[in-house]
Amino acid sequence: MTETVIGAVTETAAGAVTVTPARENPGPSGAPGTGLSRLADDDLELLLLIRHFELTLLRLYGRGELNGTTHTCLGQEYVPVALRPLLGPADFVFSNHRGHGHYLARFGDAHGLLAEIMGREGAVCGGVGGSQHIHRDRYLSTGVQGESLPVAAGVALHLRRGGAGALACVYIGDGTWGEGAVYEALNLAALWGLPLLVVVENNGIAQSTPTGAHLAGSIAGRAAAFGIDHHLVVSADVNEIRPALAPLVARVREGRPLVAEFRTHRLGPHSKGDDTRPPAQVRAARAHDWYARYAHDHPGHFHPSDERVRARVEEIAAEVAARPPSRWSPCA
């Protein structure tokens, strides 16, 4: 079992992990108070697309133009963006209830996703999946916590037998580690050498329960119990995260499962309005937000792109809202 960390510590051998608290070192480039490196244009465009898509959803709900619920990934957009070029079309991606960013990083299809959520023509799943349940090609999302992991392990077994180097990537949160299905899947992944990449978006809170109140030990320790490699990401800098993950993802393709844990921050509420966190925690999340920090560090790059993408998302929302309702039928 190998333990690696981006930013706060360097790669160490099994059982020899030393983490220096952030207050005792200058921190990684992705930490508050330090600069973010300049992004490639396509990475910034994708980050901004996800950000403005999510903000638009909240506005639509606030105006009563959407029904049901939605869970935004505000503050966590950089996770799927960093992974985007590391995952190929032959790979399977399993997402969760907070999965709009995962879908947009995979397909860039804001029109189809918004039409799905609004129940309009052109919807990805005919308007019957809504915000949480999307199926397209080798992508599947579900709102049931932990459900995707054993399915992803089964797909990874299929890929190991004839997938020519493809892998199954599954996104889960810190709260999902209370589900027994997680451990059954990890057990099989380790025993059978499955090409399974488990991406943990650890935002420190499971709906309204802080991680410290529901998770004994650590995610790294639980991965170690199965002899599975664990990689901790504390940076929000895409240019720092991606090259560090690339060789580890390559090893996953060879049958070495990996738990990649991102220590991230959720800016918005759990769903569209239920945020029970103390104000200090919300302020801390905002202090880590890549959006404001990148605007500060690279204003000449950020502002023109931000204005352009914001306008594009507004146009998409207006165009999709004007479409007639989806007429999908199981008998069609």
C-alpha positions in Angstrom: 0.0 0.0 0.0 1.4 3.4 -1.0 0.4 6.7 0.5 0.9 9.9 -1.5 -0.1 13.5 -0.9 0.0 16.5 -3.1 1.1 19.7 -1.5 1.4 19.3 2.2 3.7 16.2 2.1 5.9 14.3 -0.3 5.4 10.7 -1.4 6.4 8.2 1.2 6.6 4.4 1.5 3.9 2.3 3.1 3.3 3.2 6.7 5.7 6.1 6.7 3.3 9.0 6.0 4.1 12.3 7.7 1.7 15.2 7.2 2.9 18.7 8.1 0.0 20.9 9.3 -0.7 23.7 6.9 0.0 26.3 9.6 3.6 25.1 9.8 4.4 25.3 6.1 3.7 27.8 3.3 1.2 25.4 1.8 0.8 24.1 -1.8 0.0 26.4 -4.6 -3.6 25.4 -4.3 -3.9 26.5 -0.7 -5.3 29.8 0.5 -2.8 32.6 0.6 -0.7 31.1 -2.2 -1.0 31.7 -5.9 -2.7 29.5 -8.5 -0.7 28.8 -11.6 -2.0 30.0 -15.0 -4.5 27.5 -16.5 -4.8 26.4 -20.1 -7.6 28.1 -21.9 -9.7 24.9 -22.1 -9.3 24.1 -18.4 -10.4 27.6 -17.4 -13.4 27.5 -19.8 -14.5 24.2 -18.4 -14.2 25.4 -14.8 -16.2 28.5 -15.6 -18.8 26.5 -17.5 -19.4 24.3 -14.5 -19.5 27.3 -12.1 -22.0 29.3 -14.1 -24.1 26.3 -14.9 -24.5 25.6 -11.2 -25.2 29.2 -10.3 -27.8 29.3 -13.1 -29.5 26.3 -11.6 -29.8 28.0 -8.2 -31.3 31.1 -9.8 -33.8 29.0 -11.7 -34.9 27.2 -8.6 -35.1 30.5 -6.7 -37.5 31.9 -9.4 -39.6 28.8 -9.2 -38.7 27.7 -12.8 -37.5 24.2 -11.7 -39.0 21.5 -9.5 -37.6 18.9 -7.3 -34.1 19.4 -6.0 -30.5 19.7 -7.1 -27.1 19.4 -5.5 -24.4 21.8 -6.9 -20.7 21.2 -6.9 -19.8 24.9 -6.3 -16.2 25.0 -5.0 -15.4 21.4 -6.2 -15.3 22.1 -10.0 -11.6 21.6 -10.2 -11.8 17.9 -9.3 -13.4 16.5 -12.5 -11.5 19.2 -14.5 -8.2 17.9 -13.3 -9.2 14.3 -14.1 -10.7 15.1 -17.5 -7.7 14.3 -19.8 -6.7 11.3 -17.6 -10.0 9.5 -18.5 -10.6 8.2 -22.0 -13.8 7.3 -23.9 -13.3 3.6 -23.2 -13.4 4.3 -19.4 -16.6 4.1 -17.4 -17.5 7.0 -15.1 -19.9 6.6 -12.2 -21.2 9.8 -10.6 -23.4 10.7 -7.7 -26.0 13.2 -6.6 -23.5 16.1 -6.9 -22.5 15.2 -10.4 -23.2 18.0 -12.8 -19.5 18.9 -12.9 -18.6 15.2 -13.6 -21.0 15.1 -16.5 -19.9 18.5 -18.0 -16.2 17.5 -17.7 -17.0 14.2 -19.5 -19.2 15.6 -22.3 -19.3 19.4 -22.2 -23.0 19.1 -23.0 -24.7 21.9 -21.0 -27.7 22.0 -23.3 -28.6 18.4 -22.8 -28.0 18.4 -19.1 -30.0 21.5 -18.5 -32.8 20.2 -20.7 -32.8 17.0 -18.6 -33.1 19.0 -15.4 -35.8 21.2 -16.8 -37.7 18.3 -18.5 -37.4 19.9 -22.0 -36.8 18.4 -25.5 -33.3 17.4 -26.1 -32.8 16.1 -22.6 -30.1 13.5 -22.1 -32.5 10.9 -20.6 -35.8 12.2 -22.0 -36.3 14.4 -18.9 -37.0 11.4 -16.6 -33.6 11.3 -14.9 -33.5 14.9 -13.6 -30.6 16.3 -11.8 -29.2 13.1 -10.2 -29.9 10.1 -12.5 -28.1 10.5 -15.8 -27.1 7.7 -18.2 -25.1 8.3 -21.4 -22.6 6.1 -23.1 -20.3 4.9 -20.4 -21.5 7.4 -17.8 -24.0 6.8 -15.0 -25.0 8.9 -12.0 -27.2 7.9 -9.1 -28.4 9.7 -5.9 -28.1 6.5 -3.8 -25.0 6.8 -1.7 -22.5 3.9 -2.2 -24.6 2.1 -4.8 -22.2 2.8 -7.7 -19.1 1.3 -6.1 -20.0 -2.4 -6.3 -21.4 -1.8 -9.8 -18.1 0.0 -10.8 -16.2 -3.0 -9.3 -18.2 -5.3 -11.5 -17.5 -3.2 -14.6 -13.8 -3.0 -13.6 -13.8 -6.8 -13.5 -15.2 -6.9 -17.0 -12.6 -4.4 -18.2 -9.8 -6.4 -16.7 -10.9 -9.4 -18.7 -11.1 -7.6 -22.0 -11.1 -3.9 -21.7 -7.6 -3.2 -23.2 -6.4 -0.9 -20.4 -9.7 0.8 -19.6 -10.8 1.6 -16.1 -13.9 2.3 -14.0 -13.8 5.7 -12.2 -16.4 6.2 -9.4 -16.9 9.5 -7.5 -18.0 9.3 -3.9 -18.1 11.6 -0.9 -16.8 11.4 2.6 -20.3 10.4 3.9 -20.4 7.4 1.6 -17.8 5.7 3.8 -20.6 4.8 6.2 -22.0 2.3 3.6 -21.0 -1.4 3.7 -21.1 -1.5 -0.1 -17.9 0.6 -0.2 -16.0 -2.0 1.7 -17.3 -5.0 -0.2 -16.3 -3.3 -3.4 -12.8 -2.4 -2.1 -12.3 -5.9 -0.8 -13.0 -7.4 -4.3 -11.0 -4.7 -6.0 -7.9 -5.6 -3.9 -8.4 -9.3 -4.2 -8.9 -9.3 -8.0 -6.6 -6.5 -9.0 -9.3 -4.4 -10.6 -8.8 -1.3 -12.6 -10.9 0.8 -10.2 -10.3 4.4 -9.5 -12.2 5.7 -6.4 -12.3 9.5 -6.3 -13.4 10.8 -2.9 -14.6 14.4 -2.8 -14.1 15.0 0.9 -15.8 18.4 1.5 -15.9 17.8 5.3 -19.7 17.4 5.6 -22.2 14.8 4.8 -25.4 16.7 4.1 -25.4 18.4 7.6 -23.1 16.1 9.6 -19.4 17.1 9.9 -17.0 14.3 8.8 -15.6 14.1 12.3 -19.0 13.1 13.7 -19.6 10.2 11.2 -16.1 8.9 10.2 -13.9 7.0 12.6 -10.3 6.9 11.7 -9.4 8.2 8.2 -10.1 7.4 4.6 -6.5 6.6 4.1 -6.6 4.1 7.0 -9.6 2.4 5.5 -8.0 2.1 2.1 -4.9 0.7 3.9 -7.0 -2.0 5.5 -7.5 -3.5 2.1 -3.9 -2.9 0.9 -5.2 -0.3 -1.6 -3.1 2.8 -2.5 -4.4 6.1 -1.2 -3.5 9.5 -2.7 -4.4 12.7 -0.9 -4.9 16.0 -2.8 -5.0 19.2 -0.8 -4.3 21.5 -3.6 -6.9 23.2 -5.9 -4.4 23.9 -8.6 -5.3 21.8 -11.7 -1.7 22.1 -13.0 -0.4 20.6 -9.8 -3.0 17.9 -9.4 -3.1 16.4 -12.9 0.6 15.5 -13.4 0.8 14.0 -9.9 -2.3 11.8 -10.6 -1.3 10.8 -14.1 1.2 8.0 -13.3 -1.1 6.7 -10.5 -4.1 6.5 -12.9 -1.8 4.6 -15.4 -1.1 2.1 -12.6 -4.9 1.7 -12.1 -5.2 0.6 -15.7 -2.7 -2.1 -14.9 -4.9 -3.5 -12.2 -3.8 -1.5 -9.1 -6.9 0.1 -7.6 -6.5 3.6 -6.1 -8.4 5.8 -3.7 -7.8 9.4 -4.6 -9.0 11.7 -1.8 -9.6 15.4 -2.6 -9.8 17.6 0.5 -12.2 20.1 -1.0 -14.8 22.6 0.1 -18.5 22.8 -0.8 -19.5 26.5 -1.2 -23.2 26.1 -1.6 -25.8 24.3 0.5 -26.3 20.5 0.5 -29.1 20.9 -2.0 -30.7 24.1 -3.1 -31.3 25.8 0.2 -30.4 23.7 3.3 -27.1 24.9 4.6 -26.8 24.3 8.4 -23.0 25.1 8.7 -21.8 27.8 11.0 -20.9 31.0 9.3 -17.2 30.5 10.1 -17.2 27.2 8.1 -18.8 28.9 5.1 -16.2 31.7 5.2 -13.4 29.1 5.3 -14.9 27.3 2.3 -15.0 30.6 0.4 -11.4 31.3 1.4 -10.4 28.1 -0.5 -12.5 28.9 -3.5 -10.5 28.7 -6.8 -12.8 31.1 -8.5 -12.0 34.3 -6.6 -8.4 33.3 -6.1 -7.8 32.7 -9.8 -9.5 36.1 -10.6 -7.1 37.7 -8.2 -4.0 35.9 -9.5 -4.7 36.1 -13.2 -7.2 38.9 -13.9 -6.3 39.4 -17.5 -7.0 35.7 -18.2 -9.9 35.3 -15.9 -12.3 38.2 -16.6 -12.7 38.0 -20.4 -13.3 34.2 -20.1 -15.6 34.6 -17.2 -17.8 37.2 -19.0 -17.9 35.1 -22.2 -18.8 31.9 -20.4 -21.4 33.6 -18.2 -23.1 35.0 -21.3 -23.0 31.6 -23.0 -24.6 29.9 -20.1 -27.3 32.6 -19.9 -28.0 32.0 -23.6 -28.2 28.2 -23.1 -30.6 28.7 -20.2 -32.9 31.0 -22.3 -32.8 28.6 -25.3 -33.5 25.5 -23.2 -36.3 27.2 -21.3 -38.0 28.1 -24.5 -38.1 24.4 -25.7 -41.4 22.4 -25.3 -41.6 19.8 -22.6 -39.9 16.4 -23.3 -42.3 13.9 -24.8 -40.3 10.8 -23.8 -42.3 7.6 -23.4 -41.1 4.1 -22.5 -43.3 2.8 -25.3 -41.7 5.1 -27.9 
